[in-house]
Amino acid sequence: MSLRAMKYYKQGMLRALKGKDFYNYDLLAFNLCEMAFVINDYSLIAKDMIAYRRYCNRKSALNEIVLLYDNANKAHSLGRDSQALYFLDEITKDKNKKKLPPDVIITIRQIMAHIYEKQGLYTKALDIYRQTLAMAQKNKYQDILASTYNKMSNCYSSQDNHAEAQRYRIHYLELKDSLSMICNIEQAYQMQFLNDINEANENMQELQRQQQLILTGAGGCMRELLWQIEELNRQQDTWDVIGYVDISDAHGTIRVGDREYPYLGNDDFLLNKTEVTNVAICVGDPALREKIAKKLMANPQIRFPNLIMGDTRVCSDVQLGQGVIISMDCKVSTNVSTGDFAFLNIGSVVCHDGRLGDYVTLSPDVRLAGNVSVGSGSDLGMGTRVIQGIRIGTRVITGAGSVVVRDLPDLCTAVGVPASVRELRFV
């Protein structure tokens, strides 16, 4: 069947040549060479190689080399060493071989040298090994240098040239020791690199743990903060709320928006934590917030991050305590400071040089003018207005819509426009 096909290829080549169809002529020659390879007709391959190469070059300058190399590998694997050498020799003569990477050329030469060694042609093998050495030295291929020294030592031993064999053996052993030292250093660097990667992964896991958040409380304040966190995460993924803690599971799973938040347990759940845990105290009442905070601070693993929601405006020089919550649409101006666990509800405004003590609550839409001081534990009702320079004492309560135009003493309740003290409380 193969012989009949080859006959048709030859007839086609003659017709193509007669019609000056050189492309089809070379294509048929290419196919004829491939067929000749199958039936191991080496002389036919050599005869039509020129047309074969012209066809390959029309397709791609390097395609010819690729095909020659492929055929050499096939011939070598089938034990057809003469064919393999022919194809490899064609590559080394090719004008396009300079476009090949040096390691590919070295591989080609190593195959040729191996075939020559197999045939007992040690002189030819050594010539090729010398070319390989020159190229390996030029490109600083130390491992190839070492293997080539060893192969040359074996070739000289086969020729009974023991002096040269010993000389190249020494070169091989010296380079091998050097490569072993380099390998050990590289392994040490690699181990250090892996340790650094593991440390980075641990830090990343720690960071991911730190971005998780547990809320305390189950009332409207907590649910509203859940909504604000969801809105913040839509802008930038910031907090992953894994659930909430309360004195009981009376509320069960809480749903806000399109997400549900599970009940995790009571305060003991947090007090028993052994890893770093972020907690936000979501309680509007200052006294209750203080009570919860002091209880949870007994566990040093609990962190109280500051939560600054979306659509806020907070000056870069503002100084915040721990566990501060600044709700959406709040504005906090320059040189403002807050104590721990201050809570600014939606739309609150604190103008320049304001001072808020620990556990202060500003209800929605509270407005503090410049240089206002609010004492610890105070609770300013919704829409309260405070004019510039006013001092409000500790644990003060103002009614909704109050307008404070004069200082308020500690432990009082003030209401009205202008606000006046209606009650003094005693602790």
GUSE-204245 format. One record per residue: x, y, z of N, C-alpha, C in turn. Coordinates in steps of 0.05 Angstrom, whole numbers, plus 5000, padded with zeros to 4 digits. Layout:
N
XYZXYZXYZ ...
//
This chain:
427
501749765000500050005000501750255000 503950255017505750485018507150524992 508050304979509450334954507550454932 505050364932503150474913502750774918 502450844943502051134949504451294940 506851184944509251324936509351364906 508351164892508251184862506451414854 504151434867502251654860503551924867 505051934890506352194898508352274876 509852074866511852144845510552234819 508352104812506852194788505852474792 504752534815503752804821505953004821 508352934830510653124830511353194801 511352984784512053034756510053224743 507453184748505353364736505653644747 506253664773506553934785508954074774 511153924770513554044759513154134730 511653964715511054034687509354284685 507454324703505754554704506954784720 509454764728510854964744509355044770 507954834781506554874806508454784829 510354964835512454884854511554834882 509354984890508354934917507354654920 505654554902504654284903506854074899 508854154883511153974879512553924906 513054144920514454114946512653984967 510054034965508253904984508253594980 508153514955508253224949510953104957 513053264954515753164963515853134993 514553315007514353305036512953045044 510652995032509152745038510652495031 512152515008513752284999515952225020 517252435031519252395051518052265076 515752355084514452245107513851945103 512851885079512251605072514851435071 516951555060519551415059520551355087 520051545105520951495133519551255145 516951225138515351005149516550735140 517350715114518350465104521450445106 522650645120525550645125527150645100 526350805080527850835055529551095058 531851075070533551305076534451445051 535051305030536051425005533951604993 531351524994529251684983528851944999 529151925025528852165042531052365034 533552275031535752455024535252574996 534252424978533852514951531852744950 529652734965527552934963527653134986 529853145001530053325024529953615016 531153694994531153974985528354074982 526653924968523854004964522354004990 523053805007521853785034522354045049 524854135049525554375064524254625052 524054635026522754875014519854895022 518454665024515654665032515454765062 517254655078517154745106517655045109 519555145094520255425096517955605087 516355505068514055665059512055695082 511855485098509955495120510955675143 513455635150514655785172517655725172 519255935178522155905178523055695198 521755685221522555495242521055225240 518955225224517354975222519054745211 520954815193522654615182524354485203 525454645221527154545242525554365261 523054465267521354305285520754035274 520154025248519453765235521953585233 524253705226526653555225527353435253 527053595274527653505301525653285309 523153315301521153115307521752855294 522552865269523252625254525752495266 527752665275530152555287529452405312 527752515328526952385353525552115348 523752125327522351875320524351665311 526251745294528251555284529951445306 530751625325532451535347530951345365 528351395370526851225388526350945375 526350935348525950685334528650545328 530850655337533450535333534550585305 533450775290534450835263536451055266 538850995275540851195282541751355258 542051215235542951355210541051575202 538451505203536351705196536451935216 536651865242536652075263539052265259 541352155253543752325249543352505224 542052395204541652555179539852795186 537652745199535852965206537153175224 538653075244539953255263542153415249 543553285231545653425216544453645198 542053585187540753795171540054035188 539253985213538654215231541154385236 543354255242545854395249546854555225 546154475201546954625177545054845171 542654835183540555025175541255315182 540655495164541255775168539555895190 537355775196535455875217536055765245 538155595248538655475274539455685295 540355925286541156135305538656235320 536356195308533856285322533056095344 534255855345533555665366534955735392 533655685415534955735441537455555443 539455655458541955505461541555225473 539655195492539254935505538154735485 536554825465535554645444537854545426 539554725419541854655402543654455417 544054505443545654325459544454055461 541754045464540353785465540653635439 540553775416540953645390543753525388 545753675397548453585396548953345414 547653345437547953125456546752865444 544552895430543352655417545252545396 546352735380548252645359550752505372 551852635393554152515406553552245418 551152215429550351955440550251745419 549151815395548951625373551751545363 553551745362556351685353557751505373 557251555399558351375420557351095416 554751075411553450815408554650665384 555450815363556650695340559650655342 560750735365563650715369565250925356 563951135346565351365333566051575354 567951515372568551685395569751945387 571351945366572552205357570452405349 568452315333566252495326564652585350 564252395368562752465393564252675409 566952645411568452845426568453115413 568453125386568353385372565753525379 563553375380560953495386560853585416 562053415433562153495462563753745466 565853785450567454035453565754275445 564154245423562354465415560254515437 559354305450557354335471558654475495 561154405502562554545524562754845519 563554915494563855195488561155345491 559055225481556455355483555455365512 555955155528555055155556556655355572 559255385567560855595581559955875574 559255915548558356175540555756255553 553956055556551356115568551156045597 553455965609553555915638551655695647 551555475630549855245638551655055654 551855105680553654945696553054645697 550454585699549654305700550354155674 550054295651550754175625553754135623 555254335634558254315634559054065649 557954025673558653795689558053535675 555653505663554953255650556653205625 557353425611559053395587561853315595 563053425617565653335626565553035632 563452945645563252655652563152485627 561552575607561252415582563952415567 565352635567567952645553569952455567 569852455594571552265609571051975601 568451915598567751635590568651575561 568451775543569351735516572351685515 573851845530576751795530577551535542 575951455562576451185574576050965554 573950995537573350795516575550785495 577051015492579351025473581950945487 581850865513584150805529586051045532 584951285530586451525535585951605564 587351465583586651495611587451765623 589551885611590452145621588252355617 587252365592585052565586582552495601 582052235604579652145619579752245648 582252215660582552305687582252605690 583352755670583253045670580353145670 578753035652575953115650574253015674 575152785685573852685709574252875733 576652985735577253185756575553435753 575353525727573653755721570753705730 569853465724567053385730566653385760 568453265775568153245804568253525818 570153695808570353965820567754115815 566754105791564354255784561854135799 561953865802559753735816559653835845 562053845858562153945886561154235888 561954395868561154675868558054695865 557054535847554154535842552654435867 553854235881552554135906552354355927 554554515929554554735948552454945941 552355005914550355205905547555095910 547254835905544654705909543754725938 545754675956545154695985544354975993 545755175981545055455987542355525976 541855425952539155475940536955345956 537555095966535554965982535055116008 537255236020536855396044535155636039 535755766016534156006008531255916003 530955685990528255595984526755536010 528155416030526855356055526055616069 527855816068527256076080524856196065 524856176038522656286022520056146030 520155876033517655736041516755816069 518755856087518055956114516756226113 517856406096516656666092513856656081 513456466062510856436050508856336072 509756136088508056026109507356246129 509356416136508756626155506856826143 507256886117505357076104502556956103 502356696098499656566098498356586126 500056536147499056556174498056836180 499657036171498857316175496257376160 496057266136493657306121491157186135 491556936145489456816160488656976185 490757076198490257246222488757496214 489557616191488157856181485257786175 484857546162482057476156480457436181 481757316202480357286227479657556239 481557746236481158006248478858156233 478258096209476158226194473358106202 473357886216470857786225469857946250 467357966253466258136273463858006287 463658036313461357936328460058186341 457458206340455958426351454658336378 454558526396453058466421450458626421 448458506432445758636432444058516410 441458556413439558446393437258636387 437558886396435459086392435659236366 434159446364434059606340436759726333 438259816353440959926348442759726334 442759476344444359276331443459216303 440859196298439859126271440459356252 440259596262440859826244443859836237 445559756256448459746250449059516230 447559296232447859076212447259186184 445159336182444459446156446759636146 447859796164449959986155452459836147 453059616161455359456154454959326126 452559236121451959126094452359336073 451459586078451859796059454759866055 456359866077459159916076460559696059 459759446063461059226048460459236018 458159366011457659395983459659585970 460559775985462559965974465359835975 465959705998468559576001468259356022 469059116015468658886033470358926058 469058996081470559076105470158896128 467658826135467058666158465358436151 466058206163464457956160463157896187 460657976190459257936215458457636217 459557486236459057206237456657136256 455657336271453357286288453257496310 451457446329451157636351450957486378 451557636399451457536427449457706442 447857566459445857706476445457546501 443957656520443557516545441957256541 440357246520438757006514438356986484 437356746475436756706447433856766440 432656946455429857006450429257096422 431157226409430757326382431457126361 432856916368433656706349435456826327 435156716303436656826280435357086272 437057286268436157556260436657596231 434657686217434857736188434858036183 436858136169437058416160437758416131 436058546115436458536086436058256076 438058166060437857896049439657696063 440557766087442357586102441357526130 441857286140441157206166443557186184 443257266210445557266228444757096252 446356886258445656696279446256806308 444856696327445456746355447756556363 449856676375452256516381452356436411 450956586428451056516456450956776473 451256736499451256976517454157076520 454557256540457157376544459357166549 458656946561460656736566461956636540 460356636518461456556492463956726485 463856986491466057156485468257136506 467457116531469357106553471156856551 470156646538471656396535473356386510 473256596494474856596469477856586474 479256416460482156396463483756516440 482356596418483656726396482657006394 484157166379483357456376480657466363 478857626376476057646366475257936367 474158036344473158306343470258316352 469658516369466958546380466158836378 463658876370462459146370460059146389 460059336408457859346427455659526416 453459406408451359546394448959596412 449459776432447459846452447460156453 445060266451444860556451445160686479 444260546499444360656527447260656537 448360896545451060916553451760736577 449960736597450560576622450760276616 448960176599449059896592451459836575 452160016557454559976540457059966557 457260136577459460136595459659876611 457359776620457259526636458259296619 457359276594458159056576461159076570 462059316564464859346557466759266579 466159356603467959286626467858996631 465658856627465558576631467258426610 466958506584468358366563471358426563 472258656574475058716575476658536593 475258366608476558166625478057956608 477157926582478557736564480457896546 483057866549484958026533484957956504 483657736496483557666467481357826452 479657966466477558116453478558386445 478058456420478758716409476258866403 476359136407474059306402474859506379 474559426354475359596332473459836330 474360046318472660276312471260226285 468660266285467060226261466260496250 467260556226466660796212465060726187 462560786186460860686165461160856139 459760776119459960916093458561186094 459361356074458261616071458761796095 460961756110461661936132463862126122 464262336137466462526133467862556159 470262446161471762456186474562566180 475262786193477862916188480162736196 482362756182484562566187485962616214 485462846226486762896252484962836276 482662716271480862636292482162406309 481962426335483062216352480762066365 480761796360478561626370479561436391 477961376411478561166430478060896417 477760686433477060426422474060376423 473160206405470360136404468460356396 469460556382467860786374466260706349 463760786348462060736325461161006313 461761056288460961296274459161206251 456561266253454561176234454661326208 453161226189453161356162452061636164 453061806145452262086143453262266166 454962156183456162326204458362496193 458862726206461062906199462462976224 465162926224466862986248469163156238 469263406248471063606238473863586250 475463786246478263786254478663806284 480763686294481563706322479363616341 477963406334475863286351477063036364 476462986389477262736402474962606416 474962346417472862196431474161996450 472761926471473661726489472961446478 473161246495472460966487469460926485 468660766465465960676462463960906458 464861126446462961336439461261236415 458861326414456961236393455661476380 456361516355455161736339453161616320 450561676325448461556308448161696282 446361606265446161696237445762006236 447462136219447062416214448162606235 449562506255450662686275452962856264 453363096276455463276267456963376292 459663356291461263466312463263656299 462963916305464664116293467364136307 469064326298471864346305472264346336 474364226344475364236372473364106392 471663936382469763796400471063586417 469963536441470963336459468663156469 468762896463466762706473468062516492 466962476516468062296536467362006529 468161826547467561536544464561486545 463661296528460961196528458861406521 459661626508457661836500455961726477 453461796477451561726455450461986443 450862016417449562226402447362096386 444862156392442662046377442562156349 440862046331440762146303440362446302 441862566283441562856276442363046299 444062956317445063146337447163326324 447163586331449063776320450563916343 453263876343454864016363456564226348 456264476356457964696344460764666354 462464856346465364836352465864856382 468064716390469064736418467064656439 465464456433463464356452464664106466 464264096492465263866508462963716520 462963446516460763276526462063076545 461163066571462262886591461562596586 463162426599462862136596459962046604 458961856590456461726596453961896590 454362126576452062296569450562186545 447962246544446162146523444562376512 445362476488444062706476441862606457 439362696463437062596448436962686419 435262566404435062606375434562896369 436262996350435963276341436863486360 438363416381439363616399441363796385 441164066392442964256381444464386404 447164416401448864536422450464756409 450264996420451665216408454665216416 456265386404459165376407460065426436 462165286443463465326469462165216493 459965066491458464956513459864716526 459664706553460664466567458264316578 458064056570455963886581457263686600 456263656624457463486645457163186639 457963026659457862736656455062636661 454362416647451762276650449462466648 449562646629447362836623445562716602 442962766605440962686585439662936575 439462956548437863176536435563066521 433263206522430963116508431163166478 429463016463429463056434428863336426 430363446408429863716398430863936416 432263876437433164076456435264256442 435364506450437464696441438964796466 441464706468443064776491444665026486 444065236503445365496499447065576523 447065406544448765456568449765196578 451865206594453064956605451064796622 451364536621449664356637451264206657 450364196682451864056703451763756700 453463616716453463326716450763216725 450162976716447862816726445162966725 444763106702442163256700440663166675 438163226674436463186650435563466642 436063526616435363796606433663756581 431563916579429763916555428964196548 427864226524426664476516428364646498 427164876489428465066472428165346485 430165456497432765336502432565126524 434464946525434364726544434764826572 433164716590433464786619433464526635 434764536658435064296674432364236687 431363996683428863916695429263716718 431563596719431963386739434963356745 435563326770438263256779438262986791 440062816782440062536791442462496809 442362306827444462246845445261946843 447761906842448761626840449461516868 
//
